[in-house]
Amino acid sequence: MRALGIGAQSSATLTDLGNALAGLKDALAGHGNAPAGLGDVGAHLGGDLRIDTLATLDRLGPVVAPFADRGAWPLLLFTAAELAAMPTPHTVRRTGAPSVAEAAALRAAGPAAVLLIPKTTFTRVTLALAITPPAPPGAAPPRLDPPG
C-alpha cells in the first residue's frame, strides 16, 4: 500500500495539487531541483510513483476531493485528533511541529507503515509518501476478523 498524505492551505487549488504531484514525480526522476535524498528514493522505486490512496485532514476534504476524483484515487479523511496521535519525527525534528502530510500518509498506510518520502513542500501544498512494507516470506496473512 502506498499512501500519499496531503497538507494544503485552504486556498490551494486543483492546479496547485497537480503541480505538487508533478513536482514530486520530477524530483523522484532526478529532474529539476530535487529536495535532498529524493533522487535516491526515486531510484529505489524504479521511477514508479504508484499511489494507492490519498489521505488528508478532514477539513481539507473540499480542497483535496476534486484532485482525488480526477486521479480516481480513494480519499481517506482523518480528524485532527487522529493525525495528532501519529508520530511524525522527521518533521518535528526539522521544524518542531508535526506534519499533516506525514501523519495522514502514515495513518492511511497502516500500523506497519514506513515514511518513504518525508514532507516535501510545494506552493500551498505539502506531500509525503508512506508505504506498507511487504510481509516477510512465509508470514501469515493479517487477520481481518476479530479473534475469538
MIDOSE-1310 file (N, C-alpha, C; in nm, 2 decimals, decimal comma, always signed):
residues 148
mral	+0,08/-0,12/+0,00/+0,00/+0,00/+0,00/+0,09/+0,12/+0,00; +0,06/+0,21/-0,09/+0,13/+0,34/-0,10/+0,03/+0,45/-0,08; +0,05/+0,53/+0,03/-0,05/+0,63/+0,06/+0,02/+0,77/+0,05; -0,04/+0,86/-0,02/+0,01/+0,99/-0,04/-0,06/+1,08/+0,06
giga	+0,01/+1,14/+0,16/-0,05/+1,23/+0,25/-0,04/+1,37/+0,19; -0,15/+1,45/+0,21/-0,15/+1,58/+0,16/-0,18/+1,68/+0,27; -0,10/+1,78/+0,28/-0,13/+1,90/+0,36/-0,15/+2,01/+0,26; -0,24/+2,11/+0,29/-0,26/+2,22/+0,20/-0,32/+2,34/+0,27
qssa	-0,29/+2,45/+0,22/-0,36/+2,57/+0,26/-0,50/+2,57/+0,21; -0,59/+2,63/+0,28/-0,73/+2,62/+0,23/-0,75/+2,69/+0,10; -0,65/+2,78/+0,06/-0,66/+2,85/-0,07/-0,60/+2,76/-0,18; -0,55/+2,64/-0,15/-0,49/+2,56/-0,26/-0,59/+2,52/-0,36
tltd	-0,54/+2,52/-0,49/-0,63/+2,49/-0,60/-0,60/+2,35/-0,66; -0,69/+2,30/-0,74/-0,66/+2,18/-0,81/-0,53/+2,18/-0,89; -0,50/+2,30/-0,95/-0,38/+2,32/-1,02/-0,26/+2,31/-0,93; -0,27/+2,37/-0,81/-0,16/+2,36/-0,71/-0,13/+2,21/-0,67
lgna	-0,24/+2,13/-0,65/-0,22/+1,99/-0,62/-0,16/+1,92/-0,73; -0,20/+1,94/-0,85/-0,15/+1,88/-0,97/+0,00/+1,91/-0,99; +0,03/+2,04/-0,97/+0,17/+2,09/-0,99/+0,26/+2,02/-0,88; +0,21/+2,01/-0,76/+0,29/+1,95/-0,65/+0,32/+1,80/-0,68
lagl	+0,22/+1,73/-0,73/+0,24/+1,59/-0,76/+0,34/+1,58/-0,88; +0,32/+1,66/-0,98/+0,42/+1,66/-1,09/+0,56/+1,70/-1,05; +0,57/+1,79/-0,95/+0,70/+1,83/-0,90/+0,76/+1,71/-0,82; +0,68/+1,64/-0,75/+0,73/+1,53/-0,67/+0,78/+1,42/-0,77
kdal	+0,70/+1,39/-0,87/+0,74/+1,29/-0,97/+0,87/+1,34/-1,04; +0,89/+1,46/-1,08/+1,01/+1,51/-1,14/+1,13/+1,50/-1,05; +1,11/+1,53/-0,92/+1,22/+1,52/-0,82/+1,26/+1,37/-0,81; +1,16/+1,28/-0,81/+1,20/+1,14/-0,79/+1,27/+1,09/-0,92
aghg	+1,24/+1,15/-1,03/+1,31/+1,11/-1,15/+1,44/+1,17/-1,17; +1,48/+1,26/-1,08/+1,61/+1,33/-1,08/+1,61/+1,45/-1,17; +1,49/+1,50/-1,20/+1,48/+1,63/-1,28/+1,46/+1,74/-1,19; +1,50/+1,86/-1,23/+1,47/+1,98/-1,15/+1,55/+1,99/-1,02
napa	+1,51/+2,07/-0,93/+1,58/+2,09/-0,81/+1,52/+1,99/-0,70; +1,56/+1,87/-0,70/+1,51/+1,77/-0,61/+1,55/+1,80/-0,47; +1,46/+1,79/-0,37/+1,50/+1,80/-0,23/+1,60/+1,69/-0,20; +1,68/+1,71/-0,10/+1,79/+1,62/-0,07/+1,73/+1,48/-0,05
glgd	+1,79/+1,38/-0,11/+1,75/+1,24/-0,09/+1,64/+1,19/-0,18; +1,56/+1,27/-0,25/+1,45/+1,22/-0,33/+1,50/+1,15/-0,45; +1,61/+1,18/-0,51/+1,67/+1,11/-0,62/+1,69/+0,97/-0,58; +1,75/+0,95/-0,46/+1,77/+0,81/-0,41/+1,64/+0,73/-0,40
vgah	+1,54/+0,80/-0,34/+1,41/+0,73/-0,33/+1,36/+0,69/-0,47; +1,37/+0,79/-0,56/+1,32/+0,76/-0,70/+1,39/+0,64/-0,76; +1,52/+0,62/-0,73/+1,59/+0,51/-0,78/+1,54/+0,38/-0,72; +1,51/+0,39/-0,59/+1,46/+0,27/-0,51/+1,32/+0,23/-0,57
lggd	+1,24/+0,33/-0,60/+1,11/+0,30/-0,66/+1,11/+0,26/-0,80; +1,23/+0,27/-0,87/+1,24/+0,24/-1,01/+1,16/+0,34/-1,09; +1,14/+0,46/-1,04/+1,07/+0,56/-1,11/+0,92/+0,55/-1,11; +0,87/+0,45/-1,03/+0,72/+0,42/-1,02/+0,66/+0,48/-0,90
lrid	+0,60/+0,60/-0,92/+0,53/+0,66/-0,81/+0,38/+0,62/-0,81; +0,36/+0,49/-0,80/+0,22/+0,44/-0,79/+0,16/+0,48/-0,66; +0,04/+0,53/-0,66/-0,03/+0,58/-0,54/-0,16/+0,50/-0,53; -0,18/+0,44/-0,41/-0,30/+0,36/-0,39/-0,41/+0,44/-0,33
tlat	-0,38/+0,54/-0,25/-0,48/+0,62/-0,18/-0,42/+0,75/-0,15; -0,51/+0,85/-0,14/-0,47/+0,98/-0,08/-0,53/+1,00/+0,06; -0,46/+1,08/+0,14/-0,51/+1,10/+0,27/-0,48/+1,24/+0,32; -0,57/+1,30/+0,40/-0,55/+1,43/+0,45/-0,64/+1,46/+0,57
ldrl	-0,63/+1,58/+0,62/-0,71/+1,62/+0,73/-0,85/+1,64/+0,68; -0,95/+1,60/+0,77/-1,09/+1,61/+0,72/-1,13/+1,75/+0,67; -1,09/+1,85/+0,74/-1,13/+1,99/+0,69/-1,07/+2,03/+0,56; -0,97/+1,95/+0,51/-0,92/+1,98/+0,38/-0,98/+1,90/+0,27
gpvv	-1,08/+1,82/+0,31/-1,16/+1,73/+0,21/-1,21/+1,81/+0,09; -1,27/+1,93/+0,11/-1,32/+2,00/+0,00/-1,21/+2,05/-0,10; -1,09/+2,07/-0,05/-0,98/+2,11/-0,13/-0,92/+1,99/-0,21; -0,91/+1,87/-0,14/-0,84/+1,76/-0,20/-0,94/+1,67/-0,28
apfa	-1,06/+1,66/-0,24/-1,16/+1,57/-0,31/-1,16/+1,58/-0,46; -1,16/+1,70/-0,52/-1,16/+1,71/-0,67/-1,04/+1,65/-0,73; -0,92/+1,66/-0,66/-0,80/+1,61/-0,71/-0,80/+1,46/-0,70; -0,86/+1,40/-0,59/-0,87/+1,26/-0,58/-0,96/+1,20/-0,69
drga	-1,07/+1,27/-0,71/-1,17/+1,23/-0,82/-1,10/+1,23/-0,95; -1,02/+1,33/-0,98/-0,96/+1,34/-1,11/-0,86/+1,23/-1,13; -0,79/+1,19/-1,03/-0,69/+1,08/-1,04/-0,75/+0,94/-1,01; -0,88/+0,93/-0,98/-0,95/+0,81/-0,95/-0,89/+0,74/-0,83
wpll	-0,84/+0,82/-0,73/-0,79/+0,76/-0,61/-0,89/+0,77/-0,49; -0,89/+0,67/-0,41/-0,97/+0,68/-0,29/-0,91/+0,79/-0,20; -1,00/+0,86/-0,13/-0,95/+0,96/-0,04/-0,99/+0,93/+0,11; -0,89/+0,92/+0,19/-0,92/+0,90/+0,34/-0,91/+1,03/+0,41
lfta	-1,01/+1,06/+0,49/-1,01/+1,18/+0,57/-0,99/+1,15/+0,72; -0,90/+1,22/+0,79/-0,88/+1,19/+0,93/-0,90/+1,32/+1,01; -0,95/+1,31/+1,13/-0,97/+1,42/+1,22/-0,83/+1,47/+1,27; -0,83/+1,59/+1,32/-0,71/+1,65/+1,37/-0,66/+1,56/+1,49
aela	-0,75/+1,51/+1,57/-0,70/+1,42/+1,68/-0,64/+1,29/+1,63; -0,70/+1,23/+1,53/-0,64/+1,11/+1,47/-0,50/+1,14/+1,41; -0,48/+1,25/+1,35/-0,35/+1,28/+1,30/-0,25/+1,32/+1,41; -0,30/+1,39/+1,51/-0,21/+1,43/+1,62/-0,15/+1,31/+1,69
ampt	-0,22/+1,20/+1,69/-0,18/+1,07/+1,75/-0,07/+1,00/+1,67; -0,04/+1,05/+1,55/+0,06/+0,98/+1,47/+0,19/+1,05/+1,49; +0,30/+0,97/+1,52/+0,43/+1,04/+1,53/+0,48/+1,08/+1,39; +0,53/+1,20/+1,38/+0,60/+1,25/+1,26/+0,74/+1,30/+1,30
phtv	+0,82/+1,21/+1,34/+0,95/+1,25/+1,40/+1,04/+1,33/+1,30; +1,03/+1,30/+1,17/+1,12/+1,37/+1,07/+1,09/+1,52/+1,07; +0,96/+1,55/+1,06/+0,92/+1,69/+1,06/+0,94/+1,76/+1,19; +0,90/+1,69/+1,30/+0,91/+1,75/+1,43/+1,06/+1,78/+1,46
rrtg	+1,15/+1,69/+1,42/+1,29/+1,71/+1,44/+1,34/+1,84/+1,36; +1,29/+1,85/+1,24/+1,33/+1,96/+1,15/+1,27/+2,09/+1,18; +1,14/+2,09/+1,22/+1,07/+2,22/+1,23/+1,01/+2,24/+1,37; +1,00/+2,14/+1,45/+0,94/+2,15/+1,58/+0,79/+2,13/+1,58
apsv	+0,73/+2,11/+1,47/+0,59/+2,10/+1,46/+0,55/+1,97/+1,38; +0,44/+1,91/+1,41/+0,40/+1,79/+1,33/+0,36/+1,82/+1,19; +0,35/+1,72/+1,11/+0,31/+1,74/+0,97/+0,18/+1,67/+0,93; +0,09/+1,74/+0,88/-0,04/+1,68/+0,83/-0,01/+1,58/+0,72
aeaa	+0,07/+1,61/+0,63/+0,10/+1,52/+0,51/+0,16/+1,39/+0,56; +0,26/+1,40/+0,65/+0,33/+1,28/+0,70/+0,23/+1,20/+0,79; +0,16/+1,26/+0,88/+0,07/+1,19/+0,96/-0,04/+1,12/+0,88; -0,10/+1,19/+0,78/-0,20/+1,13/+0,70/-0,15/+1,01/+0,62
alra	-0,03/+1,03/+0,56/+0,03/+0,92/+0,48/+0,05/+0,79/+0,57; +0,11/+0,81/+0,69/+0,14/+0,70/+0,78/+0,01/+0,64/+0,83; -0,09/+0,72/+0,87/-0,22/+0,66/+0,92/-0,29/+0,58/+0,81; -0,29/+0,63/+0,69/-0,36/+0,57/+0,58/-0,29/+0,44/+0,54
agpa	-0,16/+0,43/+0,55/-0,08/+0,31/+0,50/-0,08/+0,20/+0,61; -0,13/+0,23/+0,73/-0,15/+0,13/+0,83/-0,04/+0,12/+0,94; -0,06/+0,04/+1,04/+0,03/+0,04/+1,15/+0,17/+0,00/+1,13; +0,20/-0,07/+1,02/+0,34/-0,11/+0,99/+0,40/-0,01/+0,89
avll	+0,34/+0,10/+0,86/+0,38/+0,19/+0,76/+0,52/+0,25/+0,78; +0,59/+0,28/+0,68/+0,72/+0,34/+0,68/+0,71/+0,47/+0,59; +0,76/+0,58/+0,65/+0,76/+0,70/+0,57/+0,87/+0,69/+0,46; +0,83/+0,69/+0,34/+0,93/+0,67/+0,23/+0,98/+0,81/+0,18
ipkt	+0,88/+0,90/+0,17/+0,92/+1,04/+0,13/+0,86/+1,13/+0,24; +0,95/+1,20/+0,31/+0,91/+1,29/+0,42/+0,84/+1,41/+0,35; +0,78/+1,49/+0,44/+0,71/+1,61/+0,40/+0,79/+1,69/+0,30; +0,74/+1,71/+0,18/+0,80/+1,79/+0,08/+0,71/+1,91/+0,04
tftr	+0,76/+2,03/+0,04/+0,68/+2,15/+0,03/+0,68/+2,20/-0,11; +0,56/+2,23/-0,15/+0,54/+2,30/-0,28/+0,45/+2,42/-0,26; +0,41/+2,49/-0,36/+0,33/+2,61/-0,34/+0,19/+2,57/-0,29; +0,16/+2,61/-0,17/+0,03/+2,59/-0,10/+0,00/+2,44/-0,07
vtla	+0,10/+2,35/-0,09/+0,07/+2,21/-0,08/+0,20/+2,14/-0,02; +0,18/+2,04/+0,07/+0,28/+1,96/+0,12/+0,24/+1,81/+0,09; +0,34/+1,73/+0,05/+0,31/+1,59/+0,02/+0,41/+1,50/+0,10; +0,37/+1,38/+0,13/+0,45/+1,28/+0,20/+0,40/+1,15/+0,15
lait	+0,49/+1,05/+0,13/+0,45/+0,92/+0,09/+0,49/+0,81/+0,19; +0,39/+0,73/+0,23/+0,42/+0,62/+0,32/+0,38/+0,49/+0,25; +0,46/+0,39/+0,28/+0,43/+0,25/+0,23/+0,42/+0,15/+0,34; +0,34/+0,05/+0,31/+0,34/-0,07/+0,40/+0,43/-0,17/+0,34
ppap	+0,54/-0,20/+0,41/+0,64/-0,29/+0,36/+0,57/-0,43/+0,33; +0,62/-0,50/+0,23/+0,57/-0,64/+0,21/+0,60/-0,73/+0,33; +0,51/-0,82/+0,35/+0,53/-0,92/+0,46/+0,65/-1,01/+0,43; +0,72/-1,05/+0,53/+0,83/-1,14/+0,51/+0,78/-1,27/+0,45
pgaa	+0,86/-1,34/+0,37/+0,82/-1,47/+0,31/+0,78/-1,56/+0,42; +0,67/-1,63/+0,40/+0,62/-1,73/+0,50/+0,54/-1,67/+0,61; +0,52/-1,54/+0,61/+0,44/-1,47/+0,72/+0,30/-1,50/+0,70; +0,23/-1,52/+0,80/+0,08/-1,54/+0,80/+0,01/-1,41/+0,75
pprl	-0,09/-1,42/+0,67/-0,16/-1,30/+0,62/-0,23/-1,24/+0,74; -0,25/-1,11/+0,74/-0,32/-1,05/+0,86/-0,46/-1,09/+0,87; -0,50/-1,10/+0,99/-0,64/-1,14/+1,02/-0,73/-1,02/+1,00; -0,84/-1,05/+0,93/-0,94/-0,94/+0,90/-1,06/-0,95/+0,99
dppg	-1,07/-1,06/+1,06/-1,19/-1,08/+1,15/-1,13/-1,08/+1,29; -1,21/-1,04/+1,39/-1,16/-1,04/+1,53/-1,14/-1,18/+1,58; -1,04/-1,21/+1,66/-1,02/-1,34/+1,71/-1,13/-1,37/+1,81; -1,16/-1,50/+1,82/-1,25/-1,54/+1,93/-1,36/-1,62/+1,87
